[in-house]
Amino acid sequence: MSRIGKMPISIPAGVDVTINDNVVTVKGPKGTLTREFSSSMIIEKGDGVITVSRPNDLKVNKSLHGLTRTLIFNMVEGVTNGYAKTLEIEGVGYRAAKQGKTGGVYDVLTNIKNNENYMFIALVTAFVLNYAAYFAEIFRGGIEAIPKGQYEAASMLGMTKMQTFFRIILPHRMR
């Protein structure tokens, strides 16, 4: 049996779980979650616990056993405690503070839209991204076009991967 799959899931107070044809609905103080699980899994609700079992030891059922139990446990956890991400800052001399939705891509996109020339900035950004992808595809296609014999010859000469790249692959691409 799966170590994770065989563990029962306790249902906390204030959480209501209903199971209908492997469709599990979990209602709690933070909301309601519903998910349909594989019909090969046997999901049963007992006295304050949910158990998941599998009918046989086929590889697919072994994989689904632990997954199903974990997903149901996460549903119960989600409607009781919700999702929280705890960050830990280590080091000396750093100061951090959360101030709304600032920083990163969100801040850049917001500032672009607030700018009076946002159409021009969006055009330049799209142009740069398009050409970066274009050149990356050319470079990738060029490296894949180098025959495997080049790599084999370099390994026979005792070259490392770095030496092979700088002495054979890169010059081959520059031609």
N, C-alpha and C positions, 0 to 999 in steps of 0.2 A: 504494500500500500504506500501511497505517497505520504511523506512525512507531513507535508502542509495540508494535503487534501483530507487526511483523516481527522484533523483537529476540528472539534465542533466550534460553531460560531455562537457566542452568547448574545442574546437579544437584550439590550439595556431597557430600563423602564422608560416609557414614553415613546417607544419605537414599535410600530405595527408592521409585521411582515406577512404578505400574502403570496402564496405560490399556486399558480394555475397553469398546468401543462408546461412546466419549466419556464414560465414567465414570472419573474420575481419582482414584486413591488415592495419597496421599503419606504414607509412614511415616518417622519420624525420631526423634531422641532425646527430643523433647518431646511425642510423641504421634502420632496418626494422623488424617488429614483425608481425607474422601471427598466428592466433588461430581460431579453429573451436568451436563454442558454441552450446549449445543445441538448437534443432530446435523448441522447445516450447517457447523460448524467442523471442520477437519481437524487433529487433534492427533497429533503423531508424536514418538516418543522415539528419539533417535539416540545417538551416543557421548558420554554425559555431558551432553546438552542436550535440551531439549524445544522443539519449534517448533510454532507455531500458524499455520495458513494458512486462507484462505477460498476457496471454489470460484469465486465470481464477485464482481462489484462492485455488487451490490444494496445499497441503503442499510441494510437490516437486517443484512446480513453485514458491512458496514463497521463498524457499531456494535458488533456482537458480537466482531469480531476483536480489537480492543484490550482489550475487557472480559475476554474469555476468557484472554488472555495475562496480564493483570494479576491475575486471580483465582488462576490457577495459580502465578504468582510469589509471591503472598501466602501461598498454602498451603505452598510450599517454605520460605519465610522463617519462617512460623509454627512449623513442626515443627523448625527448626534453632535459631533465636534466640528464639522466643516473641514476646510483645507487651510493649513497654515504652514508657512515656510519660515523657519527660524534661521537667521543669519548670525554668524559668529565672526567678529572682527578681531584679528590677532595682530599684535605689533605694538610699537611705542610711537607716539607722536601723530597718530591719525585721528581725525575727527569725522564722524559721519552723521548725517541727519536726513531723514526722509521729508521731502517737501512736495507733496502732491505728485502729479504725473510729469515730472521733469526729467530731462536727460535722455540720451539715446535717440533712437529713430523717431520716437513720438515727438520729442522736442524739435528735432530738425524739420519734420513734416509740418508741424504747427507753425513754426517760424516761416517756412516757405510760403504757406498759404496766407499768412498775415502780411507778407511782403507785397508791395505793389507790382513788382516785376515777377510774380510767381510763375507766370506762363513761360517766360524766358528761362528761369531757373529749372523748371520742370523739363523743358526742351533740352537744355544742356545736360541735365542729369540722365535723361533717357538716351541721349546721343552717346554719352560716355559709357554707360552701362552696355549699350548695344555693341559698341566697338570693342570693349573689353571682352565681352563674350565671343565676338567674332575672332579676335586674335587668339584667345584661349583655345578655340576650336581648331584654328589653323595649326597652332603649336602642338596640340594633342594629336591631331591627325598626322602631323609630320613625324612625331615620335613613333606612332603605331606603324607608320609606313617603313620604318627601318627594319631590314630583314633580321630574323633571329640569328642568322649567322654572324652578324656583327657582335652581338652580345656573347655568343659562344666563343668567338675568336678572342674577344677581350678577356673572358674568363680563363681561356687556355694560356694567355700571356701573363696571367696572374694579376690583372688589374682589378681594383676594387670597383664598386658600383659608382663611386664618386669620380674615379679616374676615367671610367668608361663614359660617364656622362660628359665630362669636360673635354676629353680627348677625342671621342668618336661621335657621340650623339649630337652635341651642341655644334661642332663644326659641320656636321652633315646637315643640320637644320639651317645653318647660315648660308649655305650655298645658294 
